[in-house]
Amino acid sequence: MVISFKKINESYYKSIGVDLTILWENLHRSPTERILHHQQMLTLVEEAKKAAKNKTRSHPQ
């Protein structure tokens, strides 16, 4: 019986609550695509931080 490396790791990581979906998706991308995707996500996070900061300034508790 042959068990693939991916299945062994997925089973282990799922058992400890880790979802490897994003990792597998990224491995299908080219390095350039990974960098572009990372930059898009970084921009999104920075915008969210900025919006949260502005919200706390306009609505102090």
C-alpha positions as CSV (number, residue, x, y, z in Angstrom):
1,M,0.0,0.0,0.0
2,V,1.4,3.4,-1.0
3,I,0.4,6.5,0.8
4,S,1.4,9.7,-0.8
5,F,3.6,12.2,1.1
6,K,0.9,14.9,0.7
7,K,-1.8,12.7,2.3
8,I,0.4,11.9,5.3
9,N,1.1,15.5,5.9
10,E,-2.4,16.7,5.3
11,S,-3.7,14.1,7.7
12,Y,-1.3,15.2,10.4
13,Y,-1.8,18.9,9.9
14,K,-5.6,18.5,9.8
15,S,-5.4,16.7,13.1
16,I,-3.7,19.7,14.7
17,G,-6.0,22.2,13.0
18,V,-3.8,23.5,10.2
19,D,-5.3,24.0,6.7
20,L,-2.8,23.5,4.0
21,T,-5.0,24.7,1.2
22,I,-3.3,28.0,0.8
23,L,0.1,26.3,0.7
24,W,-0.9,23.9,-2.0
25,E,-2.5,26.7,-4.0
26,N,0.7,28.8,-3.8
27,L,2.8,25.9,-4.9
28,H,0.8,25.9,-8.2
29,R,1.7,29.5,-8.8
30,S,4.9,30.8,-10.4
31,P,7.3,32.7,-8.2
32,T,6.1,35.9,-10.0
33,E,2.5,35.1,-9.3
34,R,3.3,34.4,-5.6
35,I,5.0,37.8,-5.3
36,L,2.1,39.6,-6.9
37,H,-0.4,37.8,-4.8
38,H,1.6,38.6,-1.6
39,Q,1.8,42.3,-2.6
40,Q,-2.0,42.4,-3.1
41,M,-2.6,40.8,0.3
42,L,-0.1,43.2,1.9
43,T,-1.9,46.2,0.4
44,L,-5.3,44.8,1.7
45,V,-3.9,44.4,5.2
46,E,-2.4,47.9,5.2
47,E,-5.7,49.4,4.0
48,A,-7.5,47.5,6.7
49,K,-5.1,48.7,9.4
50,K,-5.5,52.3,8.2
51,A,-9.3,52.0,8.2
52,A,-9.3,50.6,11.7
53,K,-6.9,53.4,12.9
54,N,-9.1,56.1,11.3
55,K,-12.3,54.5,12.8
56,T,-10.8,54.6,16.3
57,R,-9.8,58.2,15.9
58,S,-13.2,59.3,14.7
59,H,-15.0,57.2,17.4
60,P,-13.0,57.4,20.6
61,Q,-14.2,55.2,23.4
